[in-house]
Structures are given as C-alpha cells and as structure tokens.
Amino acid sequence: RGLDEEEKEEMEGEWLSRRLDAGLFCLQTVDVILAWLVAEDQGAERKIKELLAERDEGLSVLGATIKEQLDTMGELETDEQRTTYDMLKTLVQFVA
C-alpha cells in the first residue's frame, strides 16, 4: 500500500533525521581517528594541523566534536561504555 501525503511528510522528517544522525556519526568517527593520529604520530599531527590551517581551523575543532560526543554519552552502564568514555577523555587532551 502506498503512503498518503501526510504519511509521506512524516516519513520525510524521519528520513532526514536518520541521514543527519548518520552524518554526525561519520564526522565523530573521522574526528576520533584524526585525534588518535595526532596523539600517536608527530608527522600525522603536523599534516593534520597544516590541513586544518588551510581552513583557518585548528585541532580544537576535533576536540569540540569529541567533547560533544562525551557530553551525549549519558549513563556509563557497561565496561565498553566506560572504556570508550575514558579513551575519548584521553584523546581530547591531545586536541584541546
């Protein structure tokens, strides 16, 4: 059965929300990877700083994304959640 106009409008909002969530997840993942490279490799850190500087940005833009991720983690109920939280807290120190 097809969707009527009202259902289509409701679903458009849901689909947009899902696409935005997926985009945010990708951004957060990329920023965590970049922060990890900064923490582990001085050559990578120089290159990442150089590329961010081309956009008049610095490592703090990575830190802001990671801090936002930390702020939205909620209750840390499992060992995996606590480990992830600790890892992100450590990484943010390298890009703050």
N, C-alpha and C positions, 0 to 999 in steps of 0.2 A: 504494500500500500504506500502511496506517496504521501509526503508531508504537506499539510496545508501551509498557507503563508505565515501564520502565527508560529507554527512549529519550526518553520524554516528560520525565522528571525531568532527564535530562542536558540536553535542549534548553531547559528552563525556566531552568536556570542560565546557559546561553549567552545566551538572550534577555534575561535580567535584566542580565547583564554588558554587553551591547550597549546597552541602554537607559541604563544608568548612564554608559557612555562617551559616549553622545550628549548626556546631560545635562551632563556635565563639560565637553564641548566647547562647548556653548551658554553655560555660565557663564563659561568662559575668554574666549570671544569677546565677550560683553557687557562683562566687566571690562576688556578691552583697549580697547573702544570708549569706555567711560567714562573710562579713563585718558587716552586720546587727547584727549577733550573737555576734561578738566582741564588738560592741557598746552597746549591751543590757545586756550581761551576762558575768560576770568575769570568771566563771567556763568554759564556752564555749571558751572564749578568751584564757585561759591557754591551753586548749586542742588543739585548732587550732594552737597556737604558737608551741606547742610540736610536732604536726604532720608536720607542715611546717619545723621545725628544723631538722626533720629526713631526709629531702631532701635538707638541707643546704639553706633553704629559710626562709623568714620572712613575716610579714604582708605586707611589701612593695610590694610584688608580687600581692597581692589583689588590693592594691592602684594603681599599674600600669595599671591593667586591667580596673579599674573603670575610671581612668584618660583618658585612650584611648577611652572609651565609651563616656565620656564627650566631648572629642575633636571631635568626629564624629557626634555629635547630630545636628549640623547645626543650622538653624534658629529656635528659640523657638516661634512658632506661636500660640500654644494653651495653655490653662491653664494646661492641663495634661503634656505637654512637659516641661513647666516651673516648675511644681511640681516635675517631675522626675529629672530634672536638679538640683534643689535645694536639693533633697534627696540624690542624688549621691555626690554632693559637700560636704554635711554634712558627709556622710559615709566615704569619702576619708580622712577626717581629723582623723578618728579613726584608719586608717590602713596605713597612710603615714609614 
